């Protein structure tokens, strides 16, 4: 019934949720690596890695919004 209202199937929602969590995890890992590089004085490398971390966190936020729109019941 809920699928006819525009909600996605539970298994699809689970995949979206898991993907969001995965992107958050990798974002955190990149930001940690960026911090280590910055402490070593490798500013340029650190900034590039940090940009990747921020980009992944934005992807995670998009997945979370998708989950909220189509899966939250």
Buried (B, 14 or more C-beta within 10 A) or exposed (E): EEEEEEBBEEEBBEBBBEBBEBBBEBBBBBBEBBBEBBEEEBEEBBEEBBEBBBEBBEBBBEBBEBBEEBBEE
